[in-house]
């Protein structure tokens, strides 16, 4: 008796599966997952296996091609939006980092950047500059790394670093310029304080130039 009942249940189940398959086929569900005529875009180098697995699962659920395409489009748009936002965040970080360095380096910004680049080219692998930090900033654009390279440049002998750092002339950061002004202001024997000294005018101009570096006028 029990065997007959189980056999009957199996027949009902197989009938249900058959009718379900036939119904889905008539509605437009393809015979197999690879028969879906759908489109999806992947980023260059991305693995498409997760998408194929999803399509296979969608086929098991009986999704129609139009329904599957709608789901793929939705999540494709989500991914693209996420990538666009990430790129915007990276650009914002780059601009903020540059603004921070320009504020700290003042008129010596180009000089310090050249110094940092020279150290990097001489002592680091080129691909290191593109390594991404947690916030999406590449190491080569991180202000802390650039400042560290510029500081290293100052500690190396002049014949170790490329001569390109000479191109910016005698421009100093606001901090460096302030130190020079403090030295002059603290030396009563400096020509700046002696009007009769032949170098007095040059000293006055030097202090004025230094003050210009301490409080640079933005050109942005």
Short mmCIF file of the C-alpha atoms (twelve columns), coordinates in Angstrom:
data_MODEL
# 
_entry.id   MODEL 
# 
loop_
_atom_site.group_PDB 
_atom_site.id 
_atom_site.type_symbol 
_atom_site.label_atom_id 
_atom_site.label_alt_id 
_atom_site.label_comp_id 
_atom_site.label_asym_id 
_atom_site.label_seq_id 
_atom_site.Cartn_x 
_atom_site.Cartn_y 
_atom_site.Cartn_z 
_atom_site.pdbx_PDB_model_num 
ATOM 1   C CA . UNK A 1   0.000  0.000   0.000   1 
ATOM 2   C CA . UNK A 2   2.735  2.456   0.999   1 
ATOM 3   C CA . UNK A 3   4.695  1.593   -2.140  1 
ATOM 4   C CA . UNK A 4   1.669  2.399   -4.287  1 
ATOM 5   C CA . UNK A 5   1.196  5.747   -2.542  1 
ATOM 6   C CA . UNK A 6   4.851  6.699   -3.059  1 
ATOM 7   C CA . UNK A 7   4.673  5.703   -6.711  1 
ATOM 8   C CA . UNK A 8   1.564  7.844   -7.142  1 
ATOM 9   C CA . UNK A 9   3.301  10.837  -5.502  1 
ATOM 10  C CA . UNK A 10  6.277  10.410  -7.840  1 
ATOM 11  C CA . UNK A 11  3.987  10.361  -10.854 1 
ATOM 12  C CA . UNK A 12  2.227  13.513  -9.675  1 
ATOM 13  C CA . UNK A 13  5.568  15.232  -9.112  1 
ATOM 14  C CA . UNK A 14  6.951  14.307  -12.515 1 
ATOM 15  C CA . UNK A 15  3.683  15.456  -14.090 1 
ATOM 16  C CA . UNK A 16  3.974  18.773  -12.255 1 
ATOM 17  C CA . UNK A 17  7.575  19.248  -13.377 1 
ATOM 18  C CA . UNK A 18  6.627  18.389  -16.950 1 
ATOM 19  C CA . UNK A 19  3.662  20.765  -17.010 1 
ATOM 20  C CA . UNK A 20  5.728  23.499  -15.405 1 
ATOM 21  C CA . UNK A 21  8.457  23.090  -18.020 1 
ATOM 22  C CA . UNK A 22  5.931  23.031  -20.838 1 
ATOM 23  C CA . UNK A 23  4.200  26.133  -19.500 1 
ATOM 24  C CA . UNK A 24  7.451  28.059  -19.104 1 
ATOM 25  C CA . UNK A 25  8.545  26.991  -22.580 1 
ATOM 26  C CA . UNK A 26  5.309  28.261  -24.089 1 
ATOM 27  C CA . UNK A 27  5.695  31.545  -22.206 1 
ATOM 28  C CA . UNK A 28  9.168  32.004  -23.690 1 
ATOM 29  C CA . UNK A 29  11.617 30.448  -21.239 1 
ATOM 30  C CA . UNK A 30  14.413 28.871  -23.347 1 
ATOM 31  C CA . UNK A 31  15.245 25.195  -23.213 1 
ATOM 32  C CA . UNK A 32  18.577 25.837  -21.465 1 
ATOM 33  C CA . UNK A 33  20.377 28.777  -19.777 1 
ATOM 34  C CA . UNK A 34  22.747 29.291  -22.711 1 
ATOM 35  C CA . UNK A 35  19.737 29.873  -24.997 1 
ATOM 36  C CA . UNK A 36  18.796 33.140  -23.265 1 
ATOM 37  C CA . UNK A 37  19.135 36.032  -25.705 1 
ATOM 38  C CA . UNK A 38  20.247 38.648  -23.194 1 
ATOM 39  C CA . UNK A 39  23.009 41.254  -23.032 1 
ATOM 40  C CA . UNK A 40  25.218 42.314  -20.152 1 
ATOM 41  C CA . UNK A 41  28.305 44.471  -19.883 1 
ATOM 42  C CA . UNK A 42  31.332 43.620  -17.787 1 
ATOM 43  C CA . UNK A 43  34.307 45.756  -16.901 1 
ATOM 44  C CA . UNK A 44  37.480 44.887  -18.795 1 
ATOM 45  C CA . UNK A 45  39.128 41.850  -17.252 1 
ATOM 46  C CA . UNK A 46  36.099 40.969  -15.082 1 
ATOM 47  C CA . UNK A 47  35.142 37.322  -14.550 1 
ATOM 48  C CA . UNK A 48  31.802 36.516  -16.224 1 
ATOM 49  C CA . UNK A 49  31.241 33.239  -14.355 1 
ATOM 50  C CA . UNK A 50  29.072 34.832  -11.596 1 
ATOM 51  C CA . UNK A 51  26.769 36.234  -14.293 1 
ATOM 52  C CA . UNK A 52  26.557 32.843  -16.006 1 
ATOM 53  C CA . UNK A 53  25.733 31.214  -12.671 1 
ATOM 54  C CA . UNK A 54  22.989 33.785  -12.100 1 
ATOM 55  C CA . UNK A 55  21.523 33.131  -15.565 1 
ATOM 56  C CA . UNK A 56  21.506 29.409  -14.823 1 
ATOM 57  C CA . UNK A 57  19.673 30.049  -11.549 1 
ATOM 58  C CA . UNK A 58  17.232 32.369  -13.325 1 
ATOM 59  C CA . UNK A 59  16.477 29.551  -15.748 1 
ATOM 60  C CA . UNK A 60  15.750 27.218  -12.834 1 
ATOM 61  C CA . UNK A 61  13.305 29.805  -11.478 1 
ATOM 62  C CA . UNK A 62  11.651 30.127  -14.870 1 
ATOM 63  C CA . UNK A 63  12.460 33.769  -15.574 1 
ATOM 64  C CA . UNK A 64  11.439 34.985  -18.988 1 
ATOM 65  C CA . UNK A 65  14.144 36.569  -21.181 1 
ATOM 66  C CA . UNK A 66  12.605 40.020  -20.726 1 
ATOM 67  C CA . UNK A 67  12.542 39.594  -16.957 1 
ATOM 68  C CA . UNK A 68  16.139 38.357  -16.864 1 
ATOM 69  C CA . UNK A 69  17.276 41.239  -19.073 1 
ATOM 70  C CA . UNK A 70  15.588 43.681  -16.718 1 
ATOM 71  C CA . UNK A 71  17.412 42.247  -13.708 1 
ATOM 72  C CA . UNK A 72  20.770 42.275  -15.539 1 
ATOM 73  C CA . UNK A 73  20.222 45.881  -16.656 1 
ATOM 74  C CA . UNK A 74  19.319 46.964  -13.116 1 
ATOM 75  C CA . UNK A 75  22.403 45.495  -11.508 1 
ATOM 76  C CA . UNK A 76  24.568 46.594  -14.437 1 
ATOM 77  C CA . UNK A 77  23.438 50.185  -13.854 1 
ATOM 78  C CA . UNK A 78  24.123 49.828  -10.130 1 
ATOM 79  C CA . UNK A 79  27.661 48.644  -10.848 1 
ATOM 80  C CA . UNK A 80  28.286 51.473  -13.324 1 
ATOM 81  C CA . UNK A 81  26.980 54.047  -10.848 1 
ATOM 82  C CA . UNK A 82  29.246 52.605  -8.178  1 
ATOM 83  C CA . UNK A 83  32.253 52.836  -10.502 1 
ATOM 84  C CA . UNK A 84  31.374 56.403  -11.512 1 
ATOM 85  C CA . UNK A 85  31.087 57.440  -7.864  1 
ATOM 86  C CA . UNK A 86  34.415 55.788  -7.065  1 
ATOM 87  C CA . UNK A 87  36.084 57.723  -9.889  1 
ATOM 88  C CA . UNK A 88  34.534 60.976  -8.664  1 
ATOM 89  C CA . UNK A 89  35.764 60.271  -5.135  1 
ATOM 90  C CA . UNK A 90  39.271 59.584  -6.445  1 
ATOM 91  C CA . UNK A 91  39.293 62.852  -8.401  1 
ATOM 92  C CA . UNK A 92  38.015 64.748  -5.354  1 
ATOM 93  C CA . UNK A 93  40.776 63.180  -3.239  1 
ATOM 94  C CA . UNK A 94  43.354 64.185  -5.832  1 
ATOM 95  C CA . UNK A 95  42.149 67.796  -5.890  1 
ATOM 96  C CA . UNK A 96  42.005 67.970  -2.081  1 
ATOM 97  C CA . UNK A 97  45.499 66.502  -1.799  1 
ATOM 98  C CA . UNK A 98  46.889 68.996  -4.294  1 
ATOM 99  C CA . UNK A 99  45.156 71.882  -2.518  1 
ATOM 100 C CA . UNK A 100 46.629 70.747  0.799   1 
ATOM 101 C CA . UNK A 101 50.145 70.568  -0.648  1 
ATOM 102 C CA . UNK A 102 49.845 73.936  -2.405  1 
ATOM 103 C CA . UNK A 103 48.768 75.499  0.881   1 
ATOM 104 C CA . UNK A 104 51.694 73.967  2.760   1 
ATOM 105 C CA . UNK A 105 54.390 74.465  0.106   1 
ATOM 106 C CA . UNK A 106 53.194 77.872  -1.075  1 
ATOM 107 C CA . UNK A 107 55.235 79.279  -3.977  1 
ATOM 108 C CA . UNK A 108 57.698 76.397  -3.587  1 
ATOM 109 C CA . UNK A 109 55.024 73.890  -4.666  1 
ATOM 110 C CA . UNK A 110 56.519 73.199  -8.105  1 
ATOM 111 C CA . UNK A 111 60.023 73.013  -6.684  1 
ATOM 112 C CA . UNK A 112 59.011 70.555  -3.960  1 
ATOM 113 C CA . UNK A 113 57.040 68.458  -6.429  1 
ATOM 114 C CA . UNK A 114 60.068 68.259  -8.737  1 
ATOM 115 C CA . UNK A 115 62.246 67.238  -5.810  1 
ATOM 116 C CA . UNK A 116 59.785 64.521  -4.799  1 
ATOM 117 C CA . UNK A 117 59.544 63.237  -8.379  1 
ATOM 118 C CA . UNK A 118 63.325 63.123  -8.698  1 
ATOM 119 C CA . UNK A 119 63.691 61.056  -5.534  1 
ATOM 120 C CA . UNK A 120 60.921 58.709  -6.616  1 
ATOM 121 C CA . UNK A 121 62.427 58.143  -10.069 1 
ATOM 122 C CA . UNK A 122 65.841 57.424  -8.591  1 
ATOM 123 C CA . UNK A 123 64.877 55.134  -5.724  1 
ATOM 124 C CA . UNK A 124 61.443 53.579  -6.316  1 
ATOM 125 C CA . UNK A 125 59.817 51.261  -8.854  1 
ATOM 126 C CA . UNK A 126 57.586 53.157  -11.279 1 
ATOM 127 C CA . UNK A 127 54.555 50.899  -10.707 1 
ATOM 128 C CA . UNK A 128 54.557 51.743  -6.988  1 
ATOM 129 C CA . UNK A 129 53.043 55.143  -7.794  1 
ATOM 130 C CA . UNK A 130 49.800 53.474  -8.935  1 
ATOM 131 C CA . UNK A 131 49.302 51.289  -5.855  1 
ATOM 132 C CA . UNK A 132 45.925 52.226  -4.339  1 
ATOM 133 C CA . UNK A 133 45.409 53.002  -0.676  1 
ATOM 134 C CA . UNK A 134 42.194 52.206  1.194   1 
ATOM 135 C CA . UNK A 135 40.576 55.544  0.286   1 
ATOM 136 C CA . UNK A 136 41.322 54.998  -3.411  1 
ATOM 137 C CA . UNK A 137 44.235 57.460  -3.485  1 
ATOM 138 C CA . UNK A 138 47.301 56.213  -5.332  1 
ATOM 139 C CA . UNK A 139 50.527 56.351  -3.332  1 
ATOM 140 C CA . UNK A 140 52.047 58.663  -5.928  1 
ATOM 141 C CA . UNK A 141 49.371 61.290  -5.196  1 
ATOM 142 C CA . UNK A 142 49.284 60.965  -1.410  1 
ATOM 143 C CA . UNK A 143 50.422 64.233  0.239   1 
ATOM 144 C CA . UNK A 144 52.210 62.436  3.069   1 
ATOM 145 C CA . UNK A 145 54.277 60.408  0.623   1 
ATOM 146 C CA . UNK A 146 55.093 63.463  -1.509  1 
ATOM 147 C CA . UNK A 147 56.187 65.444  1.561   1 
ATOM 148 C CA . UNK A 148 58.347 62.546  2.685   1 
ATOM 149 C CA . UNK A 149 60.034 62.404  -0.731  1 
ATOM 150 C CA . UNK A 150 60.637 66.161  -0.715  1 
ATOM 151 C CA . UNK A 151 62.198 65.880  2.740   1 
ATOM 152 C CA . UNK A 152 64.412 63.031  1.526   1 
ATOM 153 C CA . UNK A 153 65.551 65.227  -1.351  1 
ATOM 154 C CA . UNK A 154 66.753 67.902  1.061   1 
ATOM 155 C CA . UNK A 155 68.848 65.347  2.933   1 
ATOM 156 C CA . UNK A 156 70.605 63.943  -0.123  1 
ATOM 157 C CA . UNK A 157 73.712 65.529  -1.602  1 
ATOM 158 C CA . UNK A 158 73.137 67.677  -4.680  1 
ATOM 159 C CA . UNK A 159 74.943 65.256  -6.967  1 
ATOM 160 C CA . UNK A 160 72.580 62.422  -5.959  1 
ATOM 161 C CA . UNK A 161 69.377 64.033  -7.153  1 
ATOM 162 C CA . UNK A 162 68.629 65.113  -10.710 1 
ATOM 163 C CA . UNK A 163 69.438 68.699  -11.559 1 
ATOM 164 C CA . UNK A 164 65.827 69.349  -12.516 1 
ATOM 165 C CA . UNK A 165 65.082 70.557  -8.999  1 
ATOM 166 C CA . UNK A 166 67.229 73.634  -9.749  1 
ATOM 167 C CA . UNK A 167 64.616 74.890  -12.203 1 
ATOM 168 C CA . UNK A 168 62.389 76.427  -9.520  1 
ATOM 169 C CA . UNK A 169 65.094 78.824  -8.355  1 
ATOM 170 C CA . UNK A 170 65.195 79.889  -4.701  1 
ATOM 171 C CA . UNK A 171 61.520 79.439  -3.895  1 
ATOM 172 C CA . UNK A 172 60.845 78.244  -0.352  1 
ATOM 173 C CA . UNK A 173 57.851 76.855  1.493   1 
ATOM 174 C CA . UNK A 174 56.092 79.263  3.882   1 
ATOM 175 C CA . UNK A 175 57.766 77.474  6.814   1 
ATOM 176 C CA . UNK A 176 61.240 77.717  5.258   1 
ATOM 177 C CA . UNK A 177 60.714 81.363  4.338   1 
ATOM 178 C CA . UNK A 178 59.552 82.147  7.889   1 
ATOM 179 C CA . UNK A 179 62.763 80.642  9.277   1 
ATOM 180 C CA . UNK A 180 64.842 82.871  7.000   1 
ATOM 181 C CA . UNK A 181 62.883 85.967  7.996   1 
ATOM 182 C CA . UNK A 182 63.274 85.072  11.679  1 
ATOM 183 C CA . UNK A 183 67.040 84.776  11.219  1 
ATOM 184 C CA . UNK A 184 67.219 88.206  9.602   1 
ATOM 185 C CA . UNK A 185 64.901 89.833  12.136  1 
ATOM 186 C CA . UNK A 186 66.931 88.324  14.980  1 
ATOM 187 C CA . UNK A 187 70.289 89.596  13.703  1 
ATOM 188 C CA . UNK A 188 70.779 93.304  14.482  1 
ATOM 189 C CA . UNK A 189 73.962 93.310  12.407  1 
ATOM 190 C CA . UNK A 190 72.180 92.162  9.262   1 
ATOM 191 C CA . UNK A 191 72.209 94.717  6.391   1 
ATOM 192 C CA . UNK A 192 68.420 94.878  6.657   1 
ATOM 193 C CA . UNK A 193 68.796 96.922  9.857   1 
ATOM 194 C CA . UNK A 194 71.643 99.128  8.617   1 
ATOM 195 C CA . UNK A 195 70.436 101.720 6.128   1 
ATOM 196 C CA . UNK A 196 73.977 102.797 5.299   1 
ATOM 197 C CA . UNK A 197 75.028 99.271  4.391   1 
ATOM 198 C CA . UNK A 198 75.597 98.755  0.633   1 
ATOM 199 C CA . UNK A 199 73.466 95.602  0.766   1 
ATOM 200 C CA . UNK A 200 70.593 97.205  2.666   1 
ATOM 201 C CA . UNK A 201 68.282 97.555  -0.332  1 
ATOM 202 C CA . UNK A 202 68.958 93.965  -1.396  1 
ATOM 203 C CA . UNK A 203 68.234 92.787  2.140   1 
ATOM 204 C CA . UNK A 204 64.935 94.688  2.226   1 
ATOM 205 C CA . UNK A 205 63.972 93.112  -1.109  1 
ATOM 206 C CA . UNK A 206 64.962 89.689  0.201   1 
ATOM 207 C CA . UNK A 207 62.688 90.072  3.226   1 
ATOM 208 C CA . UNK A 208 59.864 91.279  0.987   1 
ATOM 209 C CA . UNK A 209 60.352 88.269  -1.283  1 
ATOM 210 C CA . UNK A 210 60.409 85.954  1.719   1 
ATOM 211 C CA . UNK A 211 57.182 87.473  3.041   1 
ATOM 212 C CA . UNK A 212 55.684 86.864  -0.390  1 
ATOM 213 C CA . UNK A 213 56.540 83.187  0.012   1 
ATOM 214 C CA . UNK A 214 55.086 83.105  3.537   1 
ATOM 215 C CA . UNK A 215 51.814 84.580  2.302   1 
ATOM 216 C CA . UNK A 216 51.634 83.588  -1.383  1 
ATOM 217 C CA . UNK A 217 48.890 85.067  -3.525  1 
ATOM 218 C CA . UNK A 218 46.716 82.319  -5.016  1 
ATOM 219 C CA . UNK A 219 46.552 82.243  -8.821  1 
ATOM 220 C CA . UNK A 220 43.738 79.678  -8.924  1 
# 
